Amino acid sequence: MKICAKENCNNPVWSHCFCRYHQQLRQDYAFAASQECAKNKIGVKAVVRTSEKQPMLKTLKKPTGESALFDAIWKTRPHVSFISDKPINIEYHSDLWYSIFAHVLSKGMYSKFRLLDRNIQLLLPEEHTIFDQGTEDQRQKYAQMCENDGGGCDWQRLYDLKSELLQEYNEKILTI
């Protein structure tokens, strides 16, 4: 197994000789171009080279305000998972940092609650993936794995919050 090229780091390689925590040290063209696009944060198309032969047009998205909300949540809440109480040890503003913020009600269907702080909970990246894209069977397997490790995982806590937020959404938004 390859290890990260960063000095004194023994994490496995994630991409381009660096682990997931040190991706910002990459020097390749595609990564530099994506970072430049992220700095500009304007809704225009920019050319991003995926290879020397084939440039690709990429539309930059306008800022939504989520990043500022994520910062506020990170500063005010304990850095533990909402469902398993496992500590979240992810470097501030790293590539994985944004994946710990899970919208209980989806951003697309419930756009009015996109920036509601109670609609965003801290989850480990694997929990977030299972919550958004996993099946009930995968959630049960993860809960069993947590119990075997001496902890617990309470998906019901997330489901209860979801139904509470749905009720609030229906009362406030749909009655207008």
Contacts in CASP RR format, 6 or more apart in sequence:
PFRMAT RR
TARGET T0000
AUTHOR 0000-0000-0000
METHOD contacts of the structure
MODEL  1
MKICAKENCNNPVWSHCFCRYHQQLRQDYAFAASQECAKNKIGVKAVVRT
SEKQPMLKTLKKPTGESALFDAIWKTRPHVSFISDKPINIEYHSDLWYSI
FAHVLSKGMYSKFRLLDRNIQLLLPEEHTIFDQGTEDQRQKYAQMCENDG
GGCDWQRLYDLKSELLQEYNEKILTI
1 12 0 8 1.000
1 13 0 8 1.000
2 12 0 8 1.000
2 13 0 8 1.000
2 17 0 8 1.000
3 9 0 8 1.000
3 10 0 8 1.000
3 11 0 8 1.000
3 12 0 8 1.000
3 13 0 8 1.000
3 19 0 8 1.000
4 10 0 8 1.000
4 11 0 8 1.000
4 12 0 8 1.000
4 13 0 8 1.000
4 14 0 8 1.000
4 17 0 8 1.000
4 18 0 8 1.000
4 19 0 8 1.000
4 21 0 8 1.000
4 22 0 8 1.000
5 13 0 8 1.000
5 17 0 8 1.000
5 18 0 8 1.000
5 22 0 8 1.000
5 25 0 8 1.000
6 18 0 8 1.000
6 19 0 8 1.000
6 22 0 8 1.000
6 25 0 8 1.000
9 19 0 8 1.000
9 21 0 8 1.000
9 22 0 8 1.000
11 19 0 8 1.000
11 20 0 8 1.000
11 21 0 8 1.000
11 22 0 8 1.000
12 19 0 8 1.000
13 19 0 8 1.000
14 20 0 8 1.000
14 23 0 8 1.000
15 23 0 8 1.000
15 26 0 8 1.000
16 23 0 8 1.000
16 26 0 8 1.000
16 28 0 8 1.000
16 31 0 8 1.000
17 26 0 8 1.000
18 25 0 8 1.000
18 26 0 8 1.000
20 94 0 8 1.000
20 95 0 8 1.000
20 96 0 8 1.000
21 91 0 8 1.000
21 94 0 8 1.000
21 96 0 8 1.000
23 31 0 8 1.000
23 94 0 8 1.000
23 95 0 8 1.000
24 35 0 8 1.000
24 94 0 8 1.000
24 95 0 8 1.000
26 32 0 8 1.000
29 49 0 8 1.000
30 48 0 8 1.000
30 49 0 8 1.000
30 50 0 8 1.000
33 46 0 8 1.000
33 47 0 8 1.000
33 48 0 8 1.000
33 49 0 8 1.000
34 48 0 8 1.000
36 46 0 8 1.000
37 46 0 8 1.000
37 48 0 8 1.000
37 58 0 8 1.000
37 60 0 8 1.000
40 46 0 8 1.000
40 60 0 8 1.000
41 60 0 8 1.000
41 61 0 8 1.000
41 62 0 8 1.000
41 63 0 8 1.000
42 60 0 8 1.000
42 62 0 8 1.000
43 59 0 8 1.000
43 60 0 8 1.000
43 61 0 8 1.000
43 62 0 8 1.000
44 59 0 8 1.000
44 60 0 8 1.000
45 57 0 8 1.000
45 58 0 8 1.000
45 59 0 8 1.000
45 60 0 8 1.000
46 57 0 8 1.000
46 58 0 8 1.000
46 60 0 8 1.000
47 55 0 8 1.000
47 56 0 8 1.000
47 57 0 8 1.000
47 58 0 8 1.000
48 55 0 8 1.000
48 56 0 8 1.000
48 57 0 8 1.000
48 58 0 8 1.000
49 55 0 8 1.000
49 56 0 8 1.000
50 56 0 8 1.000
64 114 0 8 1.000
64 115 0 8 1.000
65 115 0 8 1.000
66 101 0 8 1.000
66 114 0 8 1.000
66 115 0 8 1.000
67 98 0 8 1.000
69 115 0 8 1.000
69 117 0 8 1.000
69 120 0 8 1.000
70 97 0 8 1.000
70 98 0 8 1.000
70 101 0 8 1.000
70 120 0 8 1.000
72 117 0 8 1.000
73 101 0 8 1.000
73 117 0 8 1.000
73 120 0 8 1.000
73 122 0 8 1.000
74 92 0 8 1.000
77 122 0 8 1.000
79 87 0 8 1.000
79 88 0 8 1.000
79 89 0 8 1.000
79 122 0 8 1.000
80 86 0 8 1.000
80 87 0 8 1.000
80 88 0 8 1.000
80 122 0 8 1.000
81 87 0 8 1.000
81 88 0 8 1.000
81 122 0 8 1.000
81 123 0 8 1.000
81 124 0 8 1.000
81 127 0 8 1.000
82 102 0 8 1.000
82 121 0 8 1.000
82 122 0 8 1.000
82 123 0 8 1.000
82 157 0 8 1.000
82 158 0 8 1.000
83 123 0 8 1.000
83 127 0 8 1.000
83 153 0 8 1.000
83 154 0 8 1.000
83 155 0 8 1.000
83 157 0 8 1.000
83 158 0 8 1.000
84 124 0 8 1.000
84 127 0 8 1.000
84 146 0 8 1.000
84 151 0 8 1.000
84 152 0 8 1.000
84 153 0 8 1.000
84 154 0 8 1.000
85 151 0 8 1.000
85 152 0 8 1.000
86 124 0 8 1.000
86 146 0 8 1.000
86 151 0 8 1.000
88 100 0 8 1.000
88 122 0 8 1.000
88 124 0 8 1.000
90 96 0 8 1.000
90 97 0 8 1.000
90 100 0 8 1.000
90 125 0 8 1.000
91 97 0 8 1.000
96 125 0 8 1.000
99 125 0 8 1.000
99 128 0 8 1.000
99 129 0 8 1.000
100 122 0 8 1.000
100 123 0 8 1.000
100 124 0 8 1.000
100 125 0 8 1.000
100 128 0 8 1.000
101 120 0 8 1.000
101 121 0 8 1.000
101 122 0 8 1.000
101 128 0 8 1.000
102 120 0 8 1.000
102 121 0 8 1.000
102 122 0 8 1.000
102 123 0 8 1.000
102 127 0 8 1.000
102 128 0 8 1.000
102 131 0 8 1.000
102 132 0 8 1.000
103 113 0 8 1.000
103 114 0 8 1.000
103 119 0 8 1.000
103 120 0 8 1.000
104 118 0 8 1.000
104 119 0 8 1.000
104 120 0 8 1.000
104 121 0 8 1.000
104 158 0 8 1.000
104 161 0 8 1.000
104 162 0 8 1.000
104 165 0 8 1.000
105 113 0 8 1.000
105 119 0 8 1.000
105 162 0 8 1.000
105 165 0 8 1.000
105 166 0 8 1.000
105 169 0 8 1.000
107 114 0 8 1.000
108 114 0 8 1.000
110 119 0 8 1.000
110 165 0 8 1.000
110 169 0 8 1.000
112 169 0 8 1.000
112 173 0 8 1.000
113 119 0 8 1.000
113 165 0 8 1.000
113 169 0 8 1.000
113 173 0 8 1.000
116 165 0 8 1.000
118 161 0 8 1.000
118 165 0 8 1.000
119 165 0 8 1.000
121 158 0 8 1.000
121 161 0 8 1.000
123 131 0 8 1.000
126 142 0 8 1.000
127 142 0 8 1.000
127 153 0 8 1.000
130 138 0 8 1.000
130 139 0 8 1.000
130 142 0 8 1.000
131 139 0 8 1.000
131 155 0 8 1.000
131 158 0 8 1.000
139 155 0 8 1.000
142 153 0 8 1.000
143 152 0 8 1.000
143 153 0 8 1.000
143 154 0 8 1.000
143 155 0 8 1.000
146 152 0 8 1.000
146 153 0 8 1.000
147 153 0 8 1.000
END
